[in-house]
Amino acid sequence: MKRSARAFWVTGPGEGEIRETRITAPGEGEVLVRALYSGVSRGTETLVFRGGVPDNQRSVMRAPFQEGDFPGPVKYGYLSVGVVEEGPAALVGRTVFCLYPHQTRYVVPADAVTVVPDAVPAARAVLAGTVETAVNALWDAAPLVGDRIAVVGGGMVGCSVAALLARFPGVRTQLVDADPSRAKTAEALGVDFALPQDARGECDLVVHASATEQGLARSLELLAAEGTVVELSWYGDRRVSLPLGEAFHSRRLTVRSSQVGTVSPARARRSYADRLALALDLLADPALDALVTGESAFDELPAVLPKLASGEIPALCHRVRYPSDD
């Protein structure tokens, strides 16, 4: 069995390269995983790639198996799907998901991998981390039957939230985005679509995921009295202005944050493993394939990441494909 691997490193703001790395044989309670696919979480990973992680958030932003420190060199990522080649007999040959960076092979504790259900293709399982974020957001938001809901921001996280809301009985869900091409994604997910100026108001709940000041302001405008905006956006080192004058107080509006780093207090009795397992089960729905909007080979990552960061390659989730003989 090969004891070397290749990994993608961010070497500095806007630059990256593939490096050789040695891996050890798995010890007791460990597994060796050969990567099949990984996913680029465009919002967070391009922030890291641009060197935009604020100094006071560098510890919070660390990925579970990150190497190096921000702004770089750093090996970063958390959406990896592979097959177990060595380890406990119950796991060998199984397809698993792991919060690991972009690397061809890696050794991790056996409890750091989650078996992908048979009903979920490996190529779709790269969405598990993002669907897990959506699960946590909806635990925080606690939508009710019959709610009028807008999801502002049709990126990877916003679309994942909209996809799950499409399953709620009696809920009116509208995906709101400035990019009219997101209408096709919304249709595939089974929800309505609107440009920001055309979005329906009087919402009980708005989930904001556009990572823009304008999107957050529009989210407040779409609320009914006593409504709530659940803020999922990560702004990095950018300051955001918010109109908290006008009718904000008289309408008794609420803005609350949601972050996947901790399990929602509303479901404190659930573990991280429970939440991830639920996300993987939800990925049995083929409609979620609409969230994967591009794919490239692992060797192309140094050229692809700058294009994702600049928007030259528009993407929700960009999937990375690994060679079978690496």
C-alpha positions as CSV (number, residue, x, y, z in Angstrom):
1,M,0.0,0.0,0.0
2,K,1.3,3.4,-0.9
3,R,2.5,5.5,2.1
4,S,2.6,8.8,0.3
5,A,-0.2,11.2,-0.7
6,R,-0.7,14.6,-2.4
7,A,-2.5,17.5,-0.8
8,F,-3.6,21.0,-1.8
9,W,-2.1,23.8,0.2
10,V,-3.0,27.5,0.2
11,T,0.5,29.0,0.1
12,G,-0.5,32.6,0.4
13,P,-3.4,35.0,-0.5
14,G,-4.7,33.9,-3.9
15,E,-2.1,31.2,-4.4
16,G,-2.0,27.4,-3.9
17,E,-0.1,24.3,-4.9
18,I,-0.2,20.5,-4.6
19,R,2.4,19.1,-2.2
20,E,3.7,15.6,-1.6
21,T,3.1,14.3,2.0
22,R,4.0,11.1,3.8
23,I,1.3,9.1,5.6
24,T,1.8,6.5,8.3
25,A,0.2,3.1,8.5
26,P,-3.1,3.3,10.5
27,G,-2.7,2.3,14.1
28,E,-5.2,0.8,16.5
29,G,-8.6,2.5,16.0
30,E,-7.5,4.3,12.8
31,V,-8.4,4.1,9.1
32,L,-6.6,4.8,5.9
33,V,-9.0,6.5,3.4
34,R,-8.4,6.9,-0.3
35,A,-10.2,9.9,-1.5
36,L,-12.9,9.6,-4.2
37,Y,-14.3,13.2,-4.2
38,S,-14.0,16.3,-2.2
39,G,-16.1,19.5,-2.3
40,V,-15.1,23.1,-2.4
41,S,-17.3,25.1,-0.1
42,R,-17.1,28.3,-2.2
43,G,-17.9,30.8,0.5
44,T,-15.6,29.7,3.3
45,E,-12.9,28.2,1.3
46,T,-12.5,31.1,-1.1
47,L,-12.4,33.4,2.0
48,V,-9.4,31.3,3.2
49,F,-7.9,31.3,-0.3
50,R,-8.0,35.1,-0.4
51,G,-6.4,35.4,3.0
52,G,-9.5,37.0,4.4
53,V,-9.8,35.2,7.8
54,P,-9.8,37.9,10.6
55,D,-7.0,37.6,13.2
56,N,-9.5,37.2,16.0
57,Q,-11.4,34.4,14.2
58,R,-8.4,32.2,13.2
59,S,-8.9,29.7,16.0
60,V,-12.7,29.5,15.4
61,M,-12.1,29.0,11.7
62,R,-9.8,26.0,12.0
63,A,-11.0,22.9,10.2
64,P,-10.8,19.6,12.1
65,F,-7.7,18.3,10.3
66,Q,-6.2,21.5,9.1
67,E,-2.5,21.8,8.9
68,G,-0.7,25.2,9.1
69,D,-2.1,28.5,10.1
70,F,-4.0,31.4,8.5
71,P,-3.3,33.1,6.2
72,G,-0.9,30.4,5.0
73,P,0.6,28.1,4.2
74,V,-2.4,26.1,5.2
75,K,-4.1,22.9,4.2
76,Y,-7.8,23.5,4.5
77,G,-11.0,21.8,3.6
78,Y,-13.8,19.7,5.2
79,L,-15.8,17.9,2.5
80,S,-14.1,14.6,1.7
81,V,-15.6,11.3,0.5
82,G,-13.5,8.2,0.1
83,V,-13.2,4.5,0.6
84,V,-11.6,2.9,3.6
85,E,-8.6,0.8,2.5
86,E,-7.2,-0.2,5.9
87,G,-8.7,-0.3,9.4
88,P,-11.3,-2.1,11.4
89,A,-12.9,-4.9,9.4
90,A,-16.4,-3.3,9.7
91,L,-15.2,-0.3,7.8
92,V,-12.8,-1.7,5.1
93,G,-14.3,-1.2,1.7
94,R,-17.0,1.2,3.0
95,T,-17.6,4.6,1.5
96,V,-17.2,7.3,4.1
97,F,-17.5,11.0,4.7
98,C,-14.8,12.9,6.6
99,L,-14.1,16.5,7.5
100,Y,-10.7,16.4,5.8
101,P,-8.9,18.8,3.4
102,H,-8.2,18.1,-0.2
103,Q,-5.8,15.1,-0.1
104,T,-5.5,11.9,-2.1
105,R,-5.1,9.6,0.9
106,Y,-5.2,10.2,4.7
107,V,-5.2,8.4,8.1
108,V,-7.7,9.5,10.7
109,P,-9.3,8.0,13.8
110,A,-12.1,5.6,12.9
111,D,-14.6,7.7,14.7
112,A,-13.8,10.7,12.5
113,V,-15.5,9.0,9.5
114,T,-19.2,8.5,8.9
115,V,-20.4,5.7,6.6
116,V,-22.3,7.0,3.6
117,P,-25.7,5.2,3.3
118,D,-26.1,2.9,0.4
119,A,-28.8,5.1,-1.0
120,V,-26.4,8.1,-1.4
121,P,-23.9,8.1,-4.3
122,A,-20.4,9.0,-3.3
123,A,-20.4,11.9,-5.7
124,R,-23.4,13.5,-3.9
125,A,-22.1,12.8,-0.4
126,V,-19.6,15.7,-0.7
127,L,-22.7,17.9,0.2
128,A,-22.9,16.4,3.6
129,G,-21.1,19.2,5.4
130,T,-23.3,21.8,3.8
131,V,-26.6,20.0,4.4
132,E,-25.4,19.5,8.0
133,T,-25.2,23.3,8.2
134,A,-28.7,23.6,6.9
135,V,-30.0,21.1,9.4
136,N,-28.4,23.1,12.3
137,A,-29.9,26.3,10.9
138,L,-33.4,24.9,10.8
139,W,-33.0,23.6,14.3
140,D,-32.2,27.2,15.2
141,A,-34.9,28.7,13.1
142,A,-37.6,26.2,14.2
143,P,-40.0,26.8,11.2
144,L,-43.7,25.9,11.8
145,V,-46.3,24.2,9.6
146,G,-47.7,26.9,7.3
147,D,-45.0,29.4,7.8
148,R,-44.1,32.0,5.0
149,I,-40.4,31.8,4.6
150,A,-37.8,33.4,2.3
151,V,-34.2,32.2,1.9
152,V,-32.2,35.2,0.8
153,G,-29.0,34.1,-1.0
154,G,-29.0,31.2,-3.4
155,G,-25.5,29.9,-2.7
156,M,-24.6,26.5,-1.4
157,V,-25.9,27.0,2.1
158,G,-29.0,28.9,1.1
159,C,-30.0,26.3,-1.5
160,S,-29.4,23.5,1.0
161,V,-31.8,25.3,3.5
162,A,-34.4,25.8,0.7
163,A,-34.1,22.1,-0.3
164,L,-34.9,21.0,3.2
165,L,-37.7,23.5,3.7
166,A,-39.3,22.2,0.5
167,R,-40.2,19.1,2.5
168,F,-42.0,20.9,5.3
169,P,-45.8,20.6,5.0
170,G,-47.8,23.8,4.2
171,V,-44.7,26.0,4.2
172,R,-44.4,28.7,1.5
173,T,-40.7,28.9,0.6
174,Q,-39.2,31.3,-1.8
175,L,-35.5,31.4,-2.8
176,V,-34.3,35.0,-3.3
177,D,-31.2,35.8,-5.3
178,A,-29.9,38.6,-7.5
179,D,-28.7,36.0,-10.1
180,P,-31.7,35.0,-12.3
181,S,-29.9,31.8,-13.2
182,R,-30.7,30.5,-9.7
183,A,-34.3,30.1,-10.8
184,K,-33.4,26.9,-12.5
185,T,-31.8,25.6,-9.2
186,A,-34.9,26.6,-7.2
187,E,-37.1,24.7,-9.7
188,A,-35.0,21.6,-9.3
189,L,-35.3,21.9,-5.5
190,G,-39.0,22.4,-5.6
191,V,-39.3,25.9,-4.3
192,D,-40.3,29.3,-5.8
193,F,-37.7,31.9,-6.9
194,A,-37.7,35.7,-7.0
195,L,-35.2,38.5,-7.6
196,P,-34.8,40.6,-4.5
197,Q,-37.1,43.4,-5.7
198,D,-39.8,40.9,-6.5
199,A,-39.7,38.8,-3.4
200,R,-42.9,38.3,-1.4
201,G,-43.0,40.0,2.0
202,E,-44.9,39.4,5.3
203,C,-42.6,36.5,6.0
204,D,-42.6,34.8,9.4
205,L,-39.0,33.8,8.9
206,V,-36.2,34.8,6.6
207,V,-33.0,32.8,6.4
208,H,-30.2,35.0,5.2
209,A,-27.2,33.5,3.4
210,S,-26.1,35.9,0.8
211,A,-23.1,37.3,2.7
212,T,-24.0,40.8,1.5
213,E,-25.1,43.9,3.4
214,Q,-27.9,44.5,0.9
215,G,-29.2,41.0,1.3
216,L,-29.4,41.3,5.1
217,A,-31.2,44.7,4.8
218,R,-33.7,43.2,2.3
219,S,-34.2,40.2,4.6
220,L,-35.4,42.6,7.3
221,E,-37.8,44.3,4.8
222,L,-39.4,41.0,4.0
223,L,-40.4,40.2,7.5
224,A,-43.9,40.4,9.0
225,A,-44.2,42.1,12.4
226,E,-42.4,40.0,15.1
227,G,-40.6,38.0,12.4
228,T,-37.1,36.7,12.6
229,V,-34.0,36.7,10.4
230,V,-31.7,33.8,11.0
231,E,-28.2,35.0,9.8
232,L,-26.1,32.3,8.3
233,S,-23.6,34.5,6.3
234,W,-20.0,34.6,7.3
235,Y,-18.5,38.0,6.5
236,G,-14.9,37.4,7.4
237,D,-13.1,40.7,8.0
238,R,-15.8,42.8,6.4
239,R,-17.9,45.3,8.4
240,V,-21.6,45.3,7.8
241,S,-24.1,48.2,8.2
242,L,-27.7,47.3,9.1
243,P,-30.7,49.6,9.2
244,L,-31.9,49.2,12.8
245,G,-33.8,52.5,12.8
246,E,-37.0,53.1,10.9
247,A,-39.6,50.4,11.8
248,F,-37.1,47.9,13.2
249,H,-38.2,48.4,16.9
250,S,-41.8,49.2,16.3
251,R,-42.2,46.0,14.3
252,R,-40.3,44.0,17.0
253,L,-38.0,42.3,14.5
254,T,-35.3,39.8,15.5
255,V,-31.9,39.0,14.0
256,R,-30.2,35.9,15.4
257,S,-27.1,34.1,14.3
258,S,-26.7,30.4,13.5
259,Q,-23.3,28.7,13.2
260,V,-22.5,25.0,12.5
261,G,-19.6,25.0,14.9
262,T,-21.9,24.0,17.8
263,V,-25.0,21.9,17.8
264,S,-28.1,24.1,18.0
265,P,-29.2,24.6,21.7
266,A,-32.7,23.6,20.5
267,R,-31.2,20.1,20.0
268,A,-28.5,20.0,22.6
269,R,-29.3,16.3,23.3
270,R,-28.1,15.5,19.8
271,S,-24.4,14.9,19.1
272,Y,-22.3,16.1,16.2
273,A,-22.3,12.5,14.9
274,D,-26.1,12.5,15.1
275,R,-26.4,15.7,13.1
276,L,-24.0,14.5,10.4
277,A,-25.7,11.1,10.1
278,L,-29.0,12.9,9.6
279,A,-27.5,15.1,6.9
280,L,-26.2,12.0,5.0
281,D,-29.6,10.3,5.2
282,L,-31.2,13.4,3.7
283,L,-28.8,13.3,0.8
284,A,-30.8,10.2,-0.6
285,D,-32.9,12.9,-2.4
286,P,-31.6,13.2,-6.0
287,A,-32.9,16.7,-6.2
288,L,-29.8,17.8,-4.2
289,D,-27.6,17.0,-7.2
290,A,-28.6,20.5,-8.4
291,L,-26.2,21.9,-5.8
292,V,-23.2,20.4,-7.5
293,T,-22.5,22.9,-10.4
294,G,-19.0,22.0,-11.5
295,E,-16.3,19.4,-11.3
296,S,-12.6,19.2,-12.0
297,A,-9.7,16.9,-11.4
298,F,-7.6,17.2,-8.2
299,D,-4.5,18.2,-10.2
300,E,-6.4,21.2,-11.5
301,L,-7.1,22.7,-8.1
302,P,-4.3,25.3,-8.1
303,A,-5.8,26.7,-11.3
304,V,-9.4,26.3,-10.4
305,L,-9.4,28.0,-6.9
306,P,-8.4,31.4,-8.2
307,K,-11.3,31.2,-10.7
308,L,-13.8,30.2,-8.0
309,A,-12.6,33.0,-5.8
310,S,-12.9,35.6,-8.5
311,G,-16.3,34.3,-9.7
312,E,-14.9,33.5,-13.1
313,I,-16.2,30.0,-12.4
314,P,-19.7,30.4,-10.9
315,A,-20.5,27.6,-8.5
316,L,-22.5,26.4,-5.6
317,C,-20.5,23.3,-4.7
318,H,-17.5,22.6,-6.9
319,R,-16.7,18.9,-6.8
320,V,-13.1,17.6,-7.0
321,R,-12.5,14.2,-8.6
322,Y,-9.5,12.1,-7.5
323,P,-7.5,9.6,-9.6
324,S,-8.1,6.0,-8.8
325,D,-4.3,5.1,-8.9
326,D,-3.0,7.9,-6.7
